Amino acid sequence: MALVLAIDPQNKHGRALSRLKRELARHEVVIAGSSDEALDVIDQSVPDLVIFPLFLSPGDEEALTSRLRALSGTDQVETLTV
């Protein structure tokens, strides 16, 4: 089962992310409402896919990608900006 981490800090994509959760029922989809929540998820389990919002602050995106790069086993993590 793949872990999909979706970051939605402004809660603008609730409907689309809910549909994504239904369509990916075989996988675990975690929706983080902030970069801090996303970092907590990353610290607990390495996601297979991270969905970044287009307007995430550069500092937050850098913190998340740096944390992913620092963890072992993350060389296969896919990212998607929407």
Secondary structure, DSSP 8 states (H G I E B T S, - for coil): --EEEEE-TT---HHHHHHHHHHTTTSEEEEESSHHHHHHHHHHS--SEEEE-TT--HHHHHHHHHHHHHSTT-TT-EEEE-
